[in-house]
Amino acid sequence: MAVALASNSTVPDRKMKPGEDFWKKNERMARPMSPHVLIYKFELPGLLSGSHRVSGVIYSLLTVGIAGFALVAPEHAPYYLDAIKSWGIPSPILFTLKGLLVWPFMYHTCNGVRHLFWDAAKGFELDTLYKTGYTVLTIATLLSLATAYYFQYT
């Protein structure tokens, strides 16, 4: 007994037709375009992963920049710190700036510890990813506030 395959006319032909390019084929098959990055809903693990990379690059460049400046600067660090103090920036603004400056470093450090656990193949369950992500954000914020407070009065 032979089985005949019926062709379904509602399913478009998946093969490219002569003279057809990728975009024309997708149009003919009514395939949706991928969501644009501005309308895509980013989830916490993805945001933390991207921000970990960005903060690492920023602090690497910042470290090289500060080291390069220290090599060519005509004065030592206390001179420049005194110059900044002479600007008379109000304490609340200075505290905020210090906190914002140190937060990416604290975040990158805390998230790096999280990555060490991942290297040991621990913490990949979805609920654990979210819990550790929020923990990293909380600890980084608390450490940043403590560091800014400490350096506010020293």
ABEGO torsion letter per residue (X at the ends): XBBBBBBBAABBBABBBBGBBAAAAAAAAGBBBBBBAAABBBBAAAAAAAAAAAAAAAAAAAAAAAAAAAAABABBAAAAAAAAAAAGBBAAAAAAAAAAAAAAAAAAAAAAAAAAAAAAGBGABAAAAAAAAAAAAAAAAAAAAAAAAAAAAX
